[in-house]
């Protein structure tokens, strides 16, 4: 049996090799034959990275060549007092990492168990953000299934009649994904060809009240096989989360929300298939760079890397974009 452990040094070497390999294939920076960094002067120039062994401008071009689409972003803590200012700050960092498009899940917090008015206020902020950069951002309407009719009203207002394209379910509501209250909400977004992002976690010390696990999300996905559902964080305890997702074709692994770790991406690709794995940053809880490194540093084929970083998300968003007349 192959040893799946990976040292920090080897992980960085593999990430570097992945980047430079793309450069070599596209006529960019030369490939690295020796994984050890080249000798540096005492004060290396700012235009070179001792880790990557290529000019920073080349690295930026390489990242852009992946056409990265991010399935899991939050704008709450970016700089600015308005949704529009937060978008500007987010895009400044996204541009540095070659992130083309992002699925925005929240822009402002509604607190624990937000009521109908709280949902509306949260969704108003997301609408403002998407309208600020419609060519860069998709948006999700926040849902609290404790308020079923209010959720349907918000779907009609924000998705059917507005610019948002999906729904977000968090851990700060008190209904599990498997609860029957979810069914009319998921059925309605399915009628509009929208997508669903559900936070999932398997907490070591026990989940919060209403915090969904991938097991419960898989149950919901099986009841609504035509709706595209993203398993947020793959349950955190990803070894168990990946197993729970197997055999559910409309359920997709979101890699976001933990430190880069050997074996995570590899297991998801092996068990679910590369077409069912998506890059997510969980920005601003995590960073674009740390989460991209999960994919660039993984021992997977280059074709899988390109699917995870952008190809899969573009494919999955195509139906909702077509239904809304959006440019693909």
C-alpha positions as CSV (number, residue, x, y, z in Angstrom):
1,X,0.0,0.0,0.0
2,X,1.4,3.4,-1.0
3,X,2.4,5.7,1.8
4,X,0.1,8.8,1.6
5,X,2.1,11.0,4.0
6,X,3.7,14.0,2.6
7,X,6.2,16.3,4.2
8,X,5.8,20.1,4.1
9,X,9.0,20.4,2.0
10,X,7.7,17.8,-0.5
11,X,4.3,19.4,-0.6
12,X,5.9,22.8,-1.5
13,X,8.1,21.1,-4.1
14,X,5.1,19.4,-5.7
15,X,3.1,22.7,-5.7
16,X,6.1,24.4,-7.4
17,X,6.5,21.6,-9.9
18,X,2.8,21.9,-10.8
19,X,3.0,25.6,-11.5
20,X,6.2,25.4,-13.4
21,X,5.0,22.4,-15.4
22,X,2.1,24.5,-16.7
23,X,4.6,27.1,-17.6
24,X,6.7,24.6,-19.6
25,X,3.7,23.3,-21.4
26,X,2.6,26.8,-22.4
27,X,6.1,28.1,-23.2
28,X,6.5,30.1,-20.0
29,X,9.0,29.6,-17.2
30,X,11.4,26.7,-17.6
31,X,10.7,23.5,-15.7
32,X,12.6,22.7,-12.5
33,X,14.9,19.7,-12.7
34,X,16.2,20.0,-9.2
35,X,13.5,20.6,-6.5
36,X,16.1,22.4,-4.3
37,X,15.9,26.2,-4.6
38,X,18.7,27.9,-6.5
39,X,21.2,29.7,-4.4
40,X,20.0,33.2,-3.5
41,X,21.9,36.4,-2.8
42,X,21.6,37.8,0.7
43,X,18.9,40.2,-0.6
44,X,16.9,38.4,-3.3
45,X,15.1,40.7,-5.8
46,X,11.4,41.2,-5.2
47,X,10.6,39.9,-8.7
48,X,11.6,36.3,-7.9
49,X,10.2,33.7,-5.5
50,X,12.7,31.3,-4.0
51,X,10.0,28.7,-3.5
52,X,8.5,28.7,-7.0
53,X,11.7,29.4,-8.9
54,X,10.0,31.6,-11.3
55,X,9.3,35.3,-11.6
56,X,6.2,36.4,-9.8
57,X,4.7,37.8,-13.0
58,X,5.0,34.4,-14.5
59,X,3.3,32.8,-11.5
60,X,0.4,35.2,-11.9
61,X,0.1,34.2,-15.5
62,X,0.2,30.5,-14.6
63,X,-2.6,30.9,-12.0
64,X,-4.7,32.8,-14.6
65,X,-4.2,29.9,-17.0
66,X,-6.3,27.7,-14.8
67,X,-9.3,30.0,-15.1
68,X,-10.1,29.5,-11.4
69,X,-13.8,29.6,-10.3
70,X,-14.3,29.7,-6.5
71,X,-17.4,27.9,-5.1
72,X,-17.2,29.2,-1.5
73,X,-16.6,32.9,-0.7
74,X,-17.7,35.3,2.0
75,X,-17.3,39.1,1.9
76,X,-18.3,39.9,5.5
77,X,-14.9,40.9,6.8
78,X,-13.3,42.5,3.7
79,X,-12.4,46.2,4.0
80,X,-15.3,48.6,3.6
81,X,-18.5,49.7,5.1
82,X,-20.7,48.9,2.1
83,X,-21.2,45.7,0.0
84,X,-19.7,47.5,-3.0
85,X,-16.6,48.5,-1.0
86,X,-16.1,44.9,0.2
87,X,-16.4,43.7,-3.4
88,X,-13.6,46.1,-4.5
89,X,-11.3,44.8,-1.7
90,X,-12.1,41.2,-2.4
91,X,-11.4,41.5,-6.2
92,X,-8.1,43.1,-5.4
93,X,-6.9,39.9,-3.8
94,X,-8.7,37.6,-6.2
95,X,-7.0,39.3,-9.1
96,X,-3.6,38.6,-7.6
97,X,-4.4,34.8,-7.4
98,X,-6.0,34.5,-10.8
99,X,-9.5,33.9,-9.5
100,X,-12.0,34.7,-12.3
101,X,-15.4,34.1,-10.7
102,X,-16.7,33.5,-7.2
103,X,-19.9,32.2,-5.7
104,X,-20.7,34.7,-2.9
105,X,-22.5,33.0,0.1
106,X,-22.7,35.9,2.6
107,X,-21.9,39.6,2.6
108,X,-23.3,40.4,6.1
109,X,-24.3,38.3,9.1
110,X,-27.9,37.9,10.2
111,X,-26.8,36.4,13.6
112,X,-27.9,33.0,15.0
113,X,-31.2,31.7,13.5
114,X,-32.2,34.8,11.5
115,X,-35.9,35.5,11.0
116,X,-37.6,36.5,7.8
117,X,-36.5,40.1,8.1
118,X,-32.9,39.0,8.9
119,X,-32.8,36.8,5.8
120,X,-34.1,39.7,3.7
121,X,-31.4,42.1,5.0
122,X,-28.7,39.5,4.4
123,X,-29.9,38.9,0.8
124,X,-30.2,42.6,0.0
125,X,-26.4,42.9,0.7
126,X,-25.6,39.9,-1.5
127,X,-27.7,41.4,-4.3
128,X,-25.8,44.7,-4.0
129,X,-22.5,42.8,-4.2
130,X,-23.4,40.9,-7.3
131,X,-24.7,44.0,-9.0
132,X,-21.4,45.7,-8.3
133,X,-19.4,43.0,-10.3
134,X,-21.9,40.8,-12.3
135,X,-19.1,39.5,-14.5
136,X,-17.1,38.3,-11.5
137,X,-19.6,37.3,-8.8
138,X,-22.5,34.8,-8.5
139,X,-24.6,35.1,-5.4
140,X,-26.7,32.9,-3.1
141,X,-29.7,33.8,-1.1
142,X,-29.4,32.8,2.6
143,X,-32.1,30.4,3.8
144,X,-33.5,29.6,7.2
145,X,-35.9,26.6,6.8
146,X,-37.6,27.5,10.1
147,X,-39.4,30.1,8.0
148,X,-40.6,28.1,5.0
149,X,-42.8,30.6,3.3
150,X,-40.3,33.4,3.8
151,X,-37.7,31.2,2.1
152,X,-39.9,30.7,-0.9
153,X,-40.7,34.4,-1.0
154,X,-36.9,35.2,-0.9
155,X,-36.2,32.7,-3.7
156,X,-38.8,34.3,-5.9
157,X,-37.5,37.8,-5.1
158,X,-33.8,37.2,-5.3
159,X,-33.5,34.3,-7.8
160,X,-36.5,34.3,-10.0
161,X,-36.8,38.1,-10.1
162,X,-33.3,39.1,-9.0
163,X,-29.6,38.4,-9.9
164,X,-28.9,35.6,-7.4
165,X,-28.4,32.0,-8.7
166,X,-28.6,29.7,-5.7
167,X,-29.2,29.1,-2.0
168,X,-26.9,29.1,1.1
169,X,-27.7,27.0,4.2
170,X,-25.4,27.6,7.2
171,X,-24.8,26.1,10.6
172,X,-26.5,29.1,12.3
173,X,-30.0,27.8,11.6
174,X,-31.6,24.9,13.6
175,X,-32.8,22.6,10.8
176,X,-30.7,19.7,9.4
177,X,-30.5,19.3,5.7
178,X,-32.4,16.0,6.0
179,X,-35.4,17.7,7.7
180,X,-38.7,17.6,5.7
181,X,-38.9,21.5,5.9
182,X,-36.1,21.6,3.3
183,X,-38.0,19.8,0.6
184,X,-40.3,22.6,-0.8
185,X,-37.3,25.0,-0.7
186,X,-35.0,22.7,-2.6
187,X,-37.8,21.8,-5.0
188,X,-38.4,25.5,-5.8
189,X,-34.7,26.3,-6.5
190,X,-34.6,23.2,-8.7
191,X,-37.4,24.7,-10.8
192,X,-35.2,27.7,-11.4
193,X,-32.1,25.6,-12.2
194,X,-30.3,27.1,-9.2
195,X,-27.6,25.6,-7.1
196,X,-27.4,24.9,-3.4
197,X,-24.5,25.3,-1.0
198,X,-24.8,23.6,2.4
199,X,-22.3,24.0,5.2
200,X,-21.4,20.6,6.6
201,X,-19.2,19.5,9.5
202,X,-18.5,16.5,11.6
203,X,-17.3,18.1,14.8
204,X,-14.9,16.0,17.0
205,X,-16.7,17.3,20.1
206,X,-20.2,17.2,18.7
207,X,-22.0,19.4,16.2
208,X,-23.9,22.5,16.9
209,X,-27.7,22.3,17.1
210,X,-28.8,22.0,13.5
211,X,-25.3,21.6,12.0
212,X,-25.6,19.3,9.1
213,X,-23.2,16.4,8.3
214,X,-22.5,15.0,4.8
215,X,-24.6,12.0,5.8
216,X,-27.7,14.2,6.2
217,X,-26.9,16.2,3.1
218,X,-26.6,13.0,1.0
219,X,-30.1,12.1,2.2
220,X,-31.5,15.4,0.9
221,X,-29.6,15.1,-2.4
222,X,-31.1,11.7,-3.0
223,X,-34.6,13.2,-2.5
224,X,-33.8,15.9,-5.1
225,X,-31.6,14.2,-7.7
226,X,-32.0,17.0,-10.3
227,X,-30.7,19.7,-8.0
228,X,-26.9,20.5,-7.9
229,X,-25.8,20.5,-4.3
230,X,-22.4,21.5,-2.9
231,X,-21.2,19.8,0.2
232,X,-19.5,22.7,2.1
233,X,-16.1,21.8,3.5
234,X,-16.8,18.1,2.7
235,X,-17.7,17.8,6.3
236,X,-14.5,19.1,7.7
237,X,-13.5,15.6,8.8
238,X,-13.1,14.9,5.1
239,X,-12.3,11.1,5.3
240,X,-15.8,10.5,6.6
241,X,-17.4,13.2,4.5
242,X,-16.1,11.7,1.2
243,X,-17.4,8.3,2.1
244,X,-20.8,9.7,2.9
245,X,-21.0,11.4,-0.5
246,X,-20.1,8.3,-2.7
247,X,-22.8,7.2,-5.1
248,X,-24.8,10.5,-4.9
249,X,-24.3,12.0,-8.4
250,X,-25.8,15.5,-7.8
251,X,-23.6,16.0,-4.7
252,X,-20.2,17.7,-5.1
253,X,-17.2,18.0,-2.7
254,X,-16.1,21.5,-1.8
255,X,-12.5,21.4,-0.7
256,X,-12.6,24.7,1.3
257,X,-12.1,25.4,4.9
258,X,-9.1,23.6,6.4
259,X,-5.4,23.7,6.1
260,X,-3.6,22.1,3.1
261,X,-3.3,18.5,4.1
262,X,-1.8,15.5,2.3
263,X,-4.4,13.1,1.0
264,X,-7.5,15.2,1.1
265,X,-7.8,16.1,-2.6
266,X,-6.3,12.8,-3.6
267,X,-9.0,10.8,-1.7
268,X,-11.8,13.0,-3.1
269,X,-10.6,12.5,-6.6
270,X,-10.1,8.8,-6.1
271,X,-13.4,8.1,-4.4
272,X,-15.8,10.6,-6.0
273,X,-14.1,11.1,-9.4
274,X,-12.4,14.4,-10.5
275,X,-15.7,15.7,-12.0
276,X,-17.2,15.8,-8.4
277,X,-14.5,17.9,-6.7
278,X,-14.5,21.7,-6.5
279,X,-12.0,24.3,-5.4
280,X,-13.3,26.7,-2.7
281,X,-11.4,29.2,-0.7
282,X,-13.8,30.0,2.2
283,X,-12.3,33.5,1.9
284,X,-12.3,35.5,4.3
285,X,-12.1,32.7,6.8
286,X,-9.3,31.2,4.9
287,X,-7.2,32.5,2.0
288,X,-7.2,32.0,-1.8
289,X,-3.6,30.9,-1.7
290,X,-3.8,28.2,1.0
291,X,-6.8,26.6,-0.6
292,X,-5.4,26.7,-4.1
293,X,-2.4,24.9,-2.8
294,X,-4.6,22.0,-1.8
295,X,-5.1,21.4,-5.5
296,X,-1.7,22.4,-7.0
297,X,0.1,20.4,-4.4
298,X,-2.0,17.3,-4.7
299,X,-0.7,14.1,-6.4
300,X,-3.4,14.1,-9.1
301,X,-3.3,14.3,-12.9
302,X,-3.1,17.8,-14.4
303,X,-6.4,17.2,-16.1
304,X,-8.1,16.7,-12.7
305,X,-6.4,19.9,-11.4
306,X,-8.0,21.9,-14.2
307,X,-11.4,20.4,-13.6
308,X,-11.3,21.1,-9.8
309,X,-10.0,24.7,-10.1
310,X,-12.5,25.8,-12.7
311,X,-13.8,23.3,-15.3
312,X,-16.3,21.6,-13.0
313,X,-17.8,24.8,-11.7
314,X,-18.2,26.3,-15.2
315,X,-20.0,23.1,-16.2
316,X,-22.3,23.1,-13.2
317,X,-23.2,26.8,-13.5
318,X,-24.0,26.5,-17.2
319,X,-27.7,25.6,-16.8
320,X,-28.5,28.4,-14.4
321,X,-26.5,30.9,-16.6
322,X,-28.3,29.8,-19.7
323,X,-31.7,30.0,-18.0
324,X,-31.0,33.5,-17.0
325,X,-29.4,34.7,-20.2
326,X,-26.0,35.2,-18.6
327,X,-22.8,35.1,-20.6
328,X,-20.9,31.8,-20.1
